[in-house]
Amino acid sequence: MSERNRTVPRVGMVGGGQLSRMTHQAGIALGVDFSVLASSPADSAALVCGDVSLGDDRGLDDVLAFAKAHDVVTFDHEHVPEPVLRAVEEAGGLLRPGRDALRFAQDKLRMRTRMAELGAPSPRWRAVTTLEHVTAFAGETGWPVVLKAARGGYDGKGVWVVGDADEARGVVDRAAAEEVPLLVEGKVDFSRELAVQVARSPHGQVAVYPVVETVQRGGICHEVIAPAPDLSEDKATHAQQLAIEIAQALDVTGVLAVELFETADGVVVNELAMRPHNSGHWSIEGARTSQFEQHLRAVLNLPLGSPRTNAPYTVMANLLGGEDPEVYRRYLHVMAKDPEVKVHFYGKDVRPGRKIGHVTVMGEDYRDLLARARDAAAYLRGDEQ
């Protein structure tokens, strides 16, 4: 652990993924003493961060020791078990967000219950343990329905759209065998998916970003358009206010991402994430204060930065690995073809479908930007040679 400047707070981030990597980059400009708890020296953040602790980023001993060496601890994922979080807080560790807030991002049953208590617009849902529970719910709402693992899901994992009892049976049986709690939701009739990010500091200051449109395929975010095109001012303001109210009600510290469905009647809350989020990567170039800098400001109780945009539109496209691992040589051609495209690599080995980076482009015509971002991502993936 560095001893170079003890007037600067020590911030530790649990998890060595790309979110930690990009938060580390934001911390450099802030002059923050930043380190990560990574499970492997090959983790995305461990490859670039100068202060790395290696250990189990979900295990009691390693997380507790890491927390004791830092003034504040935050997270690049929600998978640290609640008993570990409780032990850290009981030992005097400062977690931001805290355990009481994180449980709503860790457990979808708790999240849905709390959203209902707050009156937040949500899908119809129910906790289920048997196939009979699922079929009874579907009898009220109609098929298809959406089954979700209450804990541990991400990027489409732990979510199953089932069209009948036979499809549901396999999910329910597997969940029972693995002791995974389930909930069922009515399939929302939505026109597109949206997301809002809001940052909140311990003394209650908030900064909310524009509502963005997210393009999902196979449960994975492929593209983000910021701000969401053709979204009415009333609906955008309502979505932003909803995100602020949720952050305040759950006592979130740091960045909260609220994923939404847009429907004919308004917006519906889909998921919550209490950390920097894929839907906010556009903000590195596209906003006055990136989500990563904002998260650090919030957890350190610094004044929050402006979330204003730097261009009429910013489009971000995720770079997913293809069959060809030789990405770097294609990078040169992307840079030459479109010098305004910004490419971010995460230092990950290339595997088909794995998120290995993203590209961002800003301008006035979002349709043109989307085409350019898609073209760059496809070429880097190896779809076009």
N, C-alpha and C positions, 0 to 999 in steps of 0.2 A: 504494500500500500504506500502510495506516495506521501512524503512528508514535506513537500516543497512549499506549501502555503496553507497553513491551518486557519487563516482567516476566511478561506473559501470553503463553503460547505461541501461535504463529500456525498455525492449522489450515487447510489448503486442501483442497477437495473437487473432484475432477476430474469434470466433467459438471454441466450446469445444469438437470437435470430436477426433478421433484417431490420426489425423495428428498433432493436438496440443499436444496430449498426448506424442507422440514420439518426437516432437520438444522440449518439456519440458525436456525430458530425455537427449537429446543432450545438452541442455542449462546448465544442472547441471555441466557437465565436463568443459564447457567453463567458468563457474562462472558468467553466465549472470543472471541479475535480470529479470526473466521471469514471465509473468502472462497471464491469458486467460480471455476473455469475453465469458462466457457460458450462455446458456439459461436455464440450469437446474443444480442443484447440482449433479444430476445423470449422467451428460454428461461424456464421456470417460475421458477427460482431467481434469475436475473438481474433479474427484475422487482421483487424484494423485498430482495435482499441489497445492503448498502451498499458492499461491496468485491468488485468483479467484474473478472476478467481475461477479455478476449475473445480467442478463438483456437481452434485445432483441438485438441479435447480427446482426440484420438487421435494427434496428430502429435508427432514427436520434439522439434522446436525449442520449440513452445509448452508442452508438458508439462514439459520439462526446465527452462525458464525459470521456470515456475510453481513447480516443486518447489524451486528454489534460493531462492525468496522466502519459503518457509514452513519451520517446524520439523518438521511432519509432514504428509503428504499421504495422503488416503484417497479413496474412489471412490463415485460413485452408479451406476456400471455396470461391467461386466467387459470392456469392449471396447477397452481400451488395449492395443495389440499388445505381445507379450512383449519384442521387441527394444527398444521404448521404455522399458519398465519396467526392463530390464537396464541401459540407459544411465543412467537416473535413479539407480539404486542404485550404479552404478560411479562416478558423480559425487558420491556422498556423500548423496544424497537419502534421507530416511526414509519409506518406504512402509508403510502399515498398512491392510490386510494386505500382506505382502511378495510379491514376484514368485513365490517358491517355493510359496506358498500359493495365490495367485490362479490359477496355471495349472490347478488342479483345478476351478475354477469356469469357466474359459475354454474348456476342452477336455474334452468328454464322454468321449472315448476315454481320456484320462489319468485322469479321475475314476473311470470304471468299473474301470480297471486297479487303481487304488489302493484302491477299495472292496473288490475281490476280495482284494487283499493283506491288508487289515484283517479280512477275514471278515465284512464288513457285509452284511446281507441285501439282495440286488439282483436285478433281473430277469436272466434268461438273455440274454446279449448276444454280439455278435461284430462286429469291424470288417469292412466290406464295400466292395468297389470295383466289382463287376460284378453283373449280374442273376443270374448263376449262383450267386454267393455267397448272395444273398438267398433264392433258391428252395431251395438246399441247407439253409439254416437253417430255412426254413419247413417243409421236409420232416421236420425233427426235432421242431419245436415245434407245427406246425400253423398255418394261416392263421386270423385276420389276424396280421400282425406290425407292429411300429412302427419306421419308419425315422427317424433323427435326423441332422441336420447336427451334426457334432462341434463346430463353432464357430459363434458368432454368433446362435444362436436365442434367442428370448424371446417370452413371451405367446402360445405356440402356434405361432409362426413357426419354421420349421426342424424341424417334427415332422409326420410323415405316418403315419396308420394305413392300411395297404394290405391289401386282402382277397385279392389274387391277383397272379400274375406280371405281368399286363397293367397293373395299377395301379402296381406297383413299377417297371416299366420306365421310365415317365415321370419318376419321382423320380430314379432312378439316372442316366438320361441327362442330366437337367438338372444334377445334382450334378457329373457328370464334365465337362460343358461349362464350369461355373463353378469347377471345381477345388476343390470343397467335399468334405472327407472325410466319410464316412458310417459310422454304425454301425446295426445292426439289433438290436432287442430283442423278446423274447417279450412278447405282450400280457398284462399282469398281470390276473388275475381278482380285482378288489378290490371291497370294499363301499363305501368312501369314501376321500377324500383327506385327509391330515392334514399338519400342518407343526409343526416345533419350531424355536424360535429360542434360540440360546445366545450369550452375549457372553463373550469371553475377552480378558484384558489381557496385556501382555507378560510380566508376572511370574507368569502362570498362573492368576490368579483367574478363576473362571467364575460366571456367573449364568444360569440357564435359566428360560425362560418356560413357562407351561402349554402343553400340546399343544392345538392348535386344529384345528377342522375347516374345510377350504376347499371351497367349492362352485365347480366349474369348468364353464364352458360355452364350447365352441368354443376351448379352449386358454387362455381368459382367466379369471382369478379374478373371480368376481362377488360372493361373500359369504364372510365368515369368522365362525365362532362360537367364542368363547373363554370357557372351555375347551371342548374337544370334548365334546358331550353323550354320555352313556352309554358312555364309554370306561372300561374297567376300570382300577383303580389299578395293577395289575401291568403292563398294556400301556402305560399312560401313563408309568410310571416307566422301563420299558424303552426307550421312545422318547426320553425325556429323556436317559437315560444314553448311548444310542447317539449322540445329537447331541453330548454332551460329549466322548465318546471320539473322534469324528471331528474336532472342533475341536482337540483336543489333538494328535492324530496328524498333522494337516495344518499345525499351528503357526499357526492362524488368530489374528489380532489384529483385534478389532472384533466385529461381529455376524455370525453364520453362521446362515442359514436352511436347514434340512434339510426338503425336501418328501418326503412319504412316502405310500405306499399302505397302507391297512389291509386285510389279507387274513385268511382263516380261520386261518392259521398264525402270524400276527403282522404286523409292519410290514416294508415293503420300501422301500429308498431309491430315490427317483425323481430328484430334482435337488438341487443345492447352489447357494447364492448367498452371497457373502461381502460383504454390505452390508446396510443396512436393506432390508426386503422388504415387498411388498404384504400378505403374511400377518400382518404385525405392526403394521399401521396402527391396529388396534383399541387398541393400548397407549397411544396419546396420552391418551385419557380413561380407558382401562380398566385401566391398571397404575400402580403407584406410580412407576415409572421407565419412560418411553417407550423404545421401541427406538432412537429418534434420540438422546436424551440418553445412553442406554447405550452407543451406538456411539462417541460423543465421549468419554465417560469411558474406554472401553477403549483407544481409539487414543492418548489422552493419558496412559495408565497411571495414571488416577485410581482410587480405590476404586469398585467397581461399586455401582450402586443396587439397591434391592429390586425384583424382578420380580413381587411379589405383586399380585393383582388388587384392584380397587376395588369390584367388585360380583360377585354370583354368576355373571352372564353378561354378556358384551359382544358385540354383533353389529356388524360392519362390512359395508357394502354399497358396492361401487364404483359411482361415477357415470360412466356411459358417455354420450358425446354422442349426441344424436338429430338429427332433421332441423331442429328449430327452435333457432337460436342464442341466443334470448332467455331465458337461464336465470335471470337475476337477478330478474325479476318473479315467477317461480314460487317462488323462494327465500323470498319474503315469505310466501307461503301455507303453505309447509312449516313455517316458524318458528311461524306462528300456530296451525296445526293441532296440532303436537306440539312444544312448547317444550323437551322433553328431548332431542330429536334434535340432534346436533352435525353441522354441515355444513362440510366442508373443500373449498375450491376451489383449483385449481392454477394459475390464471391462463392457461389454455390456450385457444386458439381452439376453438370447438365444431365437431367433425366426427363423423359417425356412427361409433359404435364406439370412439371415442378415449376413453381415461381422462382425465377432466377434473376429477375430485374423488372424494370418498367421504363417506359419512354413517355416524355411529356412534350407537348407543343402548345404554344399560346398564339392567339390572334383574334380576329373579328368574326370569322365565319366558322361556326362549330362543325358544320358538315365537312368543310375542307380540312379542318384540323383532325376530325375523326378519321378521314380517309388517309391522311398523312401518318397519323399515329398507328393505324392498323397496318399500313404498308411497311413501316419501320419494324414493327413487332413481328410481322410475318417473315420479313427478310432475315431478321436476326434469328428467328426460330428455325430457319432453313426451308421454309415453304417455297421461297422463290430464290433460285440460284442464278 
